[in-house]
């Protein structure tokens, strides 16, 4: 099988060292402050200075992590699996069903558990209400689709991406958005993966009906 060299590999998950942990904590504090202030006051009323004061860091530190307050709200884009799970996908796993395997690869459970439901919910509220935040999130979705299409091409043994790859990547992203939206509207008792399964099942029904 073709190696995952045609698509950008995500780094393997590992425990951060003390310095990395402090930097990650600072980054999360800035995102948390930006989201909370954005929800409380509206994005237009929030400045980088306000975010820094709330998080207890300098403006220079802010720009070491984020290029804008919108970027702080969105935070880091969730990784598309790991190097190992990407390779498993390219090799035809874990189930052999393309859509199901894409959903496994895209499952944001780890990111949600790391951030916490409250943080994710605030970010989602701002994505819905603030056009600049939505635009940034959509641009990341486009990049995710590109990576997914390349992984699908590698799984199919193709030398490059074709229209089937790009369409399937878009379908997977649609199922991810739909499942995620249903999770946000729910009481959180069911895991996000269950909502992704529901969205995937609905898509399969439509495609085969």
FIVEX-654234 format. One line per field, with one value per residue (C-alpha): residue number from 1; x, y, z. Coordinates in pm, 1 decimal. Layout:
k: (NUM/...)
u: (X/...)
v: (Y/...)
w: (Z/...)
***
This chain:
k: (1/2/3/4/5/6/7/8/9/10/11/12/13/14/15/16/17/18/19/20/21/22/23/24/25/26/27/28/29/30/31/32/33/34/35/36/37/38/39/40/41/42/43/44/45/46/47/48/49/50/51/52/53/54/55/56/57/58/59/60/61/62/63/64/65/66/67/68/69/70/71/72/73/74/75/76/77/78/79/80/81/82/83/84/85/86/87/88/89/90/91/92/93/94/95/96/97/98/99/100/101/102/103/104/105/106/107/108/109/110/111/112/113/114/115/116/117/118/119/120/121/122/123/124/125/126/127/128/129/130/131/132/133/134/135/136/137/138/139/140/141/142/143/144/145/146/147/148/149/150/151/152/153/154/155/156/157/158/159/160/161/162/163/164/165/166/167/168/169/170/171/172/173/174/175/176/177/178/179/180/181/182/183/184/185/186/187/188/189/190/191/192/193/194/195/196/197/198/199/200/201/202/203/204/205/206/207/208/209)
u: (0.0/110.1/265.5/101.8/356.1/108.5/-77.3/67.8/122.4/3.8/259.0/218.3/46.1/292.1/300.9/436.8/742.0/722.9/806.3/559.5/293.4/337.0/312.8/1.7/-153.5/-85.3/-236.6/-548.6/-580.0/-575.3/-836.7/-1054.4/-1034.1/-1109.1/-1412.0/-1558.1/-1509.8/-1646.3/-1962.3/-2006.3/-1936.0/-1948.5/-1636.7/-1626.9/-1605.7/-1319.0/-958.0/-636.4/-543.1/-856.5/-778.9/-421.1/-527.6/-777.7/-522.1/-243.8/3.4/161.4/43.6/374.3/300.4/-42.5/106.5/354.2/53.6/-216.4/-230.5/-573.0/-848.7/-1050.1/-767.2/-759.8/-1132.0/-1110.1/-793.8/-585.0/-742.2/-808.0/-559.8/-689.5/-606.3/-242.5/29.6/-70.5/-443.8/-384.7/-175.1/-442.6/-698.1/-482.7/-437.7/-816.1/-901.4/-1028.4/-1357.6/-1318.7/-1616.3/-1489.9/-1739.0/-1719.0/-1340.5/-1340.3/-1562.7/-1321.9/-1036.8/-1228.7/-1377.6/-1312.9/-1367.8/-1009.0/-1014.2/-1349.7/-1227.1/-912.5/-1093.8/-1407.8/-1769.0/-1802.2/-1502.5/-1615.1/-1967.4/-1843.3/-1631.5/-1930.2/-2152.4/-1902.5/-1858.1/-2234.2/-2264.4/-1941.4/-1875.7/-1497.7/-1475.7/-1696.9/-1475.9/-1164.8/-1335.9/-1452.9/-1100.4/-977.3/-1252.9/-1126.1/-776.5/-915.4/-1100.1/-778.1/-593.2/-882.0/-899.6/-527.3/-568.8/-862.0/-653.4/-373.5/-620.7/-746.6/-391.6/-430.8/-138.9/-339.9/-675.1/-974.9/-1332.7/-1446.0/-1185.1/-1284.3/-1654.5/-1607.4/-1395.6/-1673.4/-1933.0/-1726.7/-1689.0/-2065.0/-2130.4/-1878.4/-2045.3/-2394.1/-2297.9/-2110.7/-2405.1/-2643.3/-2402.9/-2395.3/-2775.8/-2796.2/-2751.1/-2412.4/-2514.8/-2439.2/-2078.0/-2007.5/-1909.4/-2270.2/-2395.2/-2137.7/-2271.9/-2624.9/-2513.5/-2326.2/-2627.5/-2850.6/-2606.6/-2588.2/-2968.4/-2983.4/-2708.1/-2854.8/-3223.4)
v: (0.0/355.3/528.4/843.3/1069.6/1239.5/1402.4/1608.4/1371.7/1477.1/1435.9/1143.0/1225.5/1250.8/1399.0/1755.3/1852.8/2116.8/2405.9/2286.4/2237.3/2597.4/2728.6/2519.9/2648.2/3008.6/2946.9/2792.9/3079.1/3329.2/3134.1/3099.6/3472.3/3565.9/3337.2/3444.8/3814.5/3770.2/3603.2/3861.7/4179.8/4094.2/4060.2/4422.3/4545.7/4311.9/4417.0/4221.2/4432.6/4315.3/3953.3/3989.5/4160.7/3885.0/3610.3/3791.5/3807.9/4078.4/4183.4/4057.8/3716.2/3716.1/3765.2/3485.6/3253.1/3414.0/3661.0/3798.3/3778.6/3569.5/3315.0/3302.9/3228.5/2948.1/2806.0/2533.8/2330.4/1974.3/1724.8/1479.6/1168.8/1077.4/948.0/595.0/640.0/809.5/513.6/272.0/465.4/454.7/80.2/35.7/43.7/36.8/-105.2/-105.1/129.9/459.4/694.2/517.0/523.4/893.8/960.3/768.5/979.3/1305.2/1220.3/1532.6/1358.0/1406.5/1779.1/1818.5/1635.3/1849.4/2181.1/2099.2/2136.5/2490.7/2617.1/2447.8/2581.6/2939.8/2903.7/2761.4/3051.0/3299.4/3104.6/3130.4/3497.8/3659.4/3662.4/3702.2/3401.5/3200.2/3293.9/3169.9/2845.8/2790.3/2844.6/2573.1/2346.6/2395.5/2293.0/1987.1/1886.2/1912.6/1685.1/1438.3/1426.0/1344.0/1068.2/924.0/928.4/745.7/485.5/430.1/401.2/701.9/919.5/1230.2/1364.0/1326.2/1453.8/1145.2/1214.8/1578.3/1494.2/1227.8/1464.2/1723.4/1461.5/1363.4/1725.9/1771.7/1473.1/1609.4/1951.7/1802.0/1561.3/1831.0/2070.2/1808.8/1745.7/2117.4/2127.3/1819.6/1786.0/1626.9/1289.8/1108.3/1130.8/1331.8/1007.6/887.0/1202.5/1151.3/797.9/938.4/1191.1/923.2/691.3/969.5/1035.1/668.4/652.3/951.0/821.4/473.3/568.5)
w: (0.0/-62.4/237.1/374.3/209.7/-20.6/269.3/554.2/845.2/1188.6/1468.9/1702.3/2030.4/2318.5/2665.2/2660.1/2863.9/3136.3/2903.3/2639.6/2906.9/3025.9/2671.5/2609.9/2932.9/2826.2/2485.0/2636.3/2884.7/2598.9/2402.3/2709.8/2785.0/2422.8/2410.7/2743.6/2674.5/2323.1/2450.4/2728.8/2532.3/2161.8/1951.8/1833.9/2192.8/2283.1/2230.3/2242.6/2545.1/2727.3/2647.1/2770.1/3091.4/3161.9/3094.1/3279.0/2989.8/2776.4/2432.0/2293.4/2441.5/2277.6/1932.7/1996.8/1991.2/1778.7/1492.2/1589.6/1848.6/1600.1/1586.2/1966.0/1974.1/1719.4/1876.3/1720.1/1441.5/1563.3/1424.3/1165.5/1359.4/1421.1/1192.5/1296.0/1243.4/908.9/796.2/920.3/714.9/401.2/453.1/445.8/814.2/1068.0/931.8/554.0/512.3/372.5/539.2/875.2/862.8/776.9/1077.3/1299.6/1166.0/1218.3/1559.2/1773.6/2108.5/2225.6/2144.5/2320.4/2629.3/2633.1/2588.4/2785.9/2677.0/2813.4/2616.4/2296.4/2340.2/2375.7/2064.7/1878.9/1989.9/1850.3/1526.6/1479.6/1568.7/1447.5/1069.7/1105.9/1336.2/1100.8/804.6/985.4/1083.1/724.5/590.9/824.0/698.4/342.7/451.0/629.4/313.2/114.3/355.4/364.4/-15.4/-30.6/228.0/33.0/-284.2/-103.5/25.7/-328.6/-461.8/-689.2/-799.3/-713.2/-599.4/-829.8/-807.3/-615.2/-348.2/-311.9/-304.7/-39.1/169.5/151.3/247.5/551.9/656.3/622.2/848.2/1099.3/1106.8/1133.4/1409.7/1596.9/1572.0/1710.5/1999.4/2080.5/2086.0/2307.6/2683.0/2626.5/2769.2/2443.9/2320.2/2008.8/1831.6/1866.3/1693.8/1419.2/1373.2/1341.4/1079.4/885.9/894.0/761.8/478.5/387.1/377.7/144.1/-81.9/-115.2/-111.4)
***
